[in-house]
Amino acid sequence: MSTIRIPDGYTSDKPLTLLETQKAIDIIKLVFIRHLKSALCLTRVSAPLFVADHTGLNDDLNNVERAVCFDIKETGGTAQVVQSLAKWKRYALGKYGFAPGTGLVTDMNAIRRDEEMDNLHSIYVDQWDWEAVLPEGKRNKAYLMETVQKIVDAICDTAEELHVIFPSLGSIPSRSVSFITTQELEDLYPDATPQERENRYVREHKTAFIMEIGGKLRSGIRHDGRAPDYDDWKMNGDIIMWNDTLGQAFEVSSMGIRVDAASMDQQLTLAGCDERRLLPFHKMVLDGTLPLTIGGGIGQSRLCMLLLHKAHIGEVQVSIWDDKTVAACKAAGIRLL
């Protein structure tokens, strides 16, 4: 069942009207991609909307989400609408021959049929997916943290340009990134849930990179789920910023250094997914055919929500919502696109 939370006194027409919001979304998408490409040496490429089901290129996210599938008349095969491009991007880097320290970026559009709908989540996903070949000797946390700072700077540079055009917009995200592991968060707030830990920490630090997501903590629980075959659980994380409108921690990006042969081998076993070793993508990682990479996704609608101070993701993207959500938003003056 979908849930919705409406901040006191909130209305969609402030600080920007509906038409101004559309113009601002266009500006954000043009300006941010320019900053991101420059910061990370990325080239824009075309990406698939769907992949063949036998390749292992699709992503099951937390290891349970079902892909949208359809049969193809001409081939007799089955295709899956992508849920993310984490694996495809790495394959493309090798195929196109990208040099170390350079990479690709693309628009990723996905359908996630099992997504729980709320202020932040929709069954339609739009994000900038990027991936880069690691320079020699840079498969480490220091390089990961350096890359995180570049992405945060690109976000803040975009916000500053946007405020010149729309000065009525509120606060700009903080450039100062606080780095903390999920285990350190658990040690800091042992009696809180993972979401409560993020809220308490990011309320104080404003911008954080929460690292090492996927494996079990000392308590025996996971901070959050991660599929075992793209991020290295010891060198990944989420960029999270404080959202003044909603009064909560707000994930903008999931990213990380990708698995090498050793970490994929270990994580497939831990996740009980050893059968994937026979899939084409997984074989290429395990035998060292694919380059070592770093990459992630940055939510387009999420970033627009944050920078435009919107309370619901439906204010910045077109999707399908249940009748209860539509009625509640209408009554509260929230305009769903």
C-alpha positions, 0 to 999 in steps of 0.5 A, spaced: 500 500 500 502 506 498 503 512 503 504 519 503 506 524 508 504 532 507 508 537 510 504 542 514 502 548 510 505 545 503 503 547 496 505 545 490 505 552 487 510 555 492 516 557 491 515 555 483 508 555 479 507 549 475 510 552 469 516 555 472 517 548 475 517 545 468 522 550 466 526 549 472 526 541 471 529 542 464 535 547 467 537 542 472 537 536 467 541 540 462 546 543 467 547 537 472 549 533 466 554 538 464 557 539 471 557 531 471 561 530 465 566 535 466 568 532 473 568 525 471 570 525 464 564 522 461 561 521 454 554 520 453 552 514 450 545 510 448 543 505 453 538 499 452 531 500 455 530 492 455 535 486 455 535 479 453 533 475 459 539 470 459 545 475 459 545 476 466 545 484 464 539 486 468 539 487 475 534 485 481 536 490 486 535 487 493 535 480 490 528 480 490 525 485 485 521 482 479 523 485 472 517 486 467 518 481 461 515 480 454 516 475 449 519 478 442 515 475 436 521 475 431 526 472 435 522 467 439 526 470 446 524 473 452 526 480 454 526 484 460 525 491 462 532 494 465 531 495 473 538 498 472 544 499 468 549 497 473 552 491 469 550 493 462 555 499 463 561 495 465 560 491 459 559 497 455 566 500 457 569 494 455 566 493 448 567 501 447 574 501 449 574 507 454 581 509 457 582 508 465 580 515 468 574 516 463 567 513 462 560 513 460 553 516 462 546 515 460 539 516 461 536 510 464 529 509 464 526 503 468 520 500 470 520 497 477 513 493 478 514 491 486 516 498 488 512 501 494 510 508 492 510 514 497 513 521 497 520 518 494 518 512 490 515 511 484 514 505 479 517 509 474 525 510 475 529 516 471 536 517 473 543 518 470 547 512 470 554 513 469 560 508 469 568 509 469 574 505 468 578 505 474 585 508 473 591 504 475 592 503 483 585 506 484 581 501 486 580 503 494 576 507 498 580 514 497 578 514 490 571 512 492 571 518 497 574 523 492 569 521 486 563 522 491 566 529 493 566 531 485 559 528 484 556 533 490 560 539 488 556 538 481 550 538 485 551 544 489 554 547 482 547 546 479 543 548 485 547 555 485 546 556 477 539 554 478 538 560 484 541 565 479 535 564 475 530 562 481 532 566 487 526 564 490 528 557 491 530 555 498 537 552 501 542 549 497 545 542 499 551 542 503 558 541 499 561 538 506 561 531 505 561 527 512 563 519 510 561 514 515 560 506 514 554 502 516 557 499 522 559 506 525 552 508 524 550 502 528 555 503 533 553 510 534 545 509 534 545 501 536 537 502 538 535 505 532 533 502 525 537 503 519 532 509 516 532 512 523 540 512 524 540 516 517 535 521 519 539 522 525 546 523 522 544 527 516 540 532 520 546 534 524 551 533 518 547 535 512 550 531 507 553 524 508 556 518 504 554 512 508 559 506 506 559 499 506 552 497 504 550 490 503 553 485 508 551 483 515 553 488 521 555 485 527 548 485 529 546 480 524 542 485 520 543 489 513 543 496 513 540 495 506 540 490 501 544 490 495 545 485 489 551 481 490 554 482 483 555 489 481 558 493 487 563 491 492 560 491 499 566 494 502 567 499 497 560 502 496 555 507 499 549 512 498 550 519 497 544 522 502 542 529 503 538 533 508 531 535 505 528 541 509 521 540 505 520 533 508 525 534 514 528 527 513 535 524 510 534 524 502 538 519 498 540 522 491 545 517 489 547 509 490 554 508 487 560 504 488 567 501 486 564 494 482 566 487 484 572 484 482 573 477 481 574 475 488 569 480 491 564 477 486 566 470 488 565 471 495 558 475 495 555 470 490 556 465 495 554 469 501 547 471 497 546 464 495 546 466 488 552 461 486 548 459 480 549 466 477 556 464 475 554 461 469 551 467 466 555 471 461 556 477 464 558 474 471 563 469 467 567 475 464 567 478 471 570 472 474 575 471 468 577 478 468 575 480 461 571 486 464 575 492 466 575 494 473 570 500 474 566 505 479 559 507 477 552 509 480 546 512 479 543 519 480 536 520 481 533 525 476 527 526 479 530 525 486 535 531 484 529 535 482 525 534 488 531 536 492 533 542 489 526 545 487 523 543 494 518 539 492 514 534 497 512 528 492 516 525 486 509 526 482 510 533 482 517 532 478 515 526 474 509 523 470 507 516 473 501 512 475 498 513 482 493 509 486 486 513 488 488 514 495 494 518 493 491 522 488 485 524 492 490 526 498 495 530 494 489 534 490 486 535 497 493 538 500 494 542 493 499 538 491 499 537 483 501 530 480 504 531 473 
